[in-house]
Amino acid sequence: MPTVHANGIDMYYEVQGSGEPLVLIPYTSADQACYAFQVADYANHFSCYSVDLRGAGLTDKPDGEYTTELYADDISAFMQAVGIERAHVSGVSLGGAIGMWLAGKHPEQVKSLSLHSAWHATDEYLRASVNSWRIMAEGLGNIPDVVISGIFLCCFTPEMYESRPDYLQSLADFVRSRPVQPVDAFMRQTDAVLAHDATSVLGAITAPTLITFGRHDFVCSTRFAAPLQGNIANTELVIFEDCAHAAIYENVEEFNSRTLQFLQHHSG
């Protein structure tokens, strides 16, 4: 299994494809396989580095405080450890929050930045949503159950539940097939979500930045579009009209097409 030692921890990752490096940062509770539906297309054009975050997947899960800034330092050190000087960086939700810190704190390492269903600073609505998942985690004691019974409701529209139950079940099966995140690691990871505030570094982001939201996302809604666009110098905004928080699964074809268009425009 490919692992590297970076920022004091052993980090698991996988590489597929060829071309300029593209670092894919997972979301809360997920491992690197969460981008399975994207890597199939992205790898035709880029060397895709999918990484397990601290506290998830097959990467170390040490005690201590987790923050989005610490996660960004992890990714920066990971890139150095595997010999990537500069990469396209893409993240969904928590992955996007980490990407902001990476691009703001280590701008020389980021060629382009893709922020999907992300937010600049945690507000009270997002805090209440995440706290409800933490209560579920304490009660159920099983993070896959929390993801499927709780977090999925934020990720997908009612229409998807109604019209694509078999697909939804396949996504639930996929969640259960992956390495199980311990409850204590989930709590530390969601601590990072609750404390996230990248306002101070947004102005230091120099990479061209794609910002996307699902029109029906209520956790990380378009309420975060103006603060991101207003503080990052060079941005493009895309709204996926038929999606909630997880456009990467709800409309794979459009998500991959629009995001690849941006990545290819800024490659070379």
Residue, then its C-alpha position, 0 to 999 in steps of 0.5 A: m500500500p502506498t504511504v508516505h510520512a508527512n507532517g508527522i503522520d503516515m498518509y495513504y494515497e493512490v495515483q492514477g492517470s498521467g499528465e499534470p498532478l491533480v490532488l483530490i482532497p476528500y470530505t468529512s468521514a471519507d477516504q480517497a475512494c470518494y472520487a471514484f466517479q471522477v478519477a475515471d475521467y480525470a485520469n485521462h488528462f491528469s495524474c490524480y493523487s487521491v489521499d486519505l486525510r488525517g483521521a480517515g481511511l488508512t492514514d494515521k489517526p492520532d489524538g490531538e486537535y484537528t483543524t483545516e489549517l493543520y490538514a492543509d499543512d498535511i497536504s503541503a507536506f504530502m506533496q513535498a514527500v511525493g515530489i509534487e512541486r505544484a498541482h491542481v487542487s480540488g476538494v469537496s466540502l471539508g476538502g474545499a475548506i482545506g484547499m482554501w488554507l493550502a492555496g492561501k498559505h502555500p500559494e506556490q504549490v497550487k496551480s489551480l483551485s477547485l472548491h466544491s460545496a465549500w464554505h469560507a467560515t462556519d456559520e450557525y446553520l452549518r454548526a447546527s447541522v454538524n452538531s446533529w451528526r455528532i449527536m448521531a455518532e455518539g448514539l449510533g457508535n458507527i460512522p457509516d450509519v451516520v453518513i447513510s442515515g444523516i449526512f446523505l440527507c444533506c447530500f442528495t435531493p428529494e428527487m434522487y431519493e424518489s427516482r433513483p433508490d437503487y443508485l442511492q442503495s449502491l452509494a450506501d453499499f459503497v460507504r459500508s465497503r470502505p475503511v470504517q472511521p472510528v467515532d473519536a476520529f470523526m469527532r476530531q474531524t468535525d471539530a475542524v469543520l466547526a472551527h473552520d474560518a479561512t477568511s484571513v487567507l482568502g486574499a492570499i489565494t493567487a490560483p485561478t479558482l472554480i467555485t461550485f454549489g448545488r442549487h438545493d444544497f442547504v448545508c453549504s448553500t450559495r450563501f457562501a458564494a459571495p464571500l468566496q468570490g468577493n475575497i478570492a481574486n480570480t474565480e469562476l462560479v458554477i451552479f448545478e441546478d439539479c443537485a444538493h451537496a454532492a453533485i459529484y454523485e448526483n450528476v456525475e456527467e455534468f460535474n465531471s464535464r464542467t470541472l474538467q473544462f476548468l482544469q484543462h483551461h488552466s493546464g499547460 
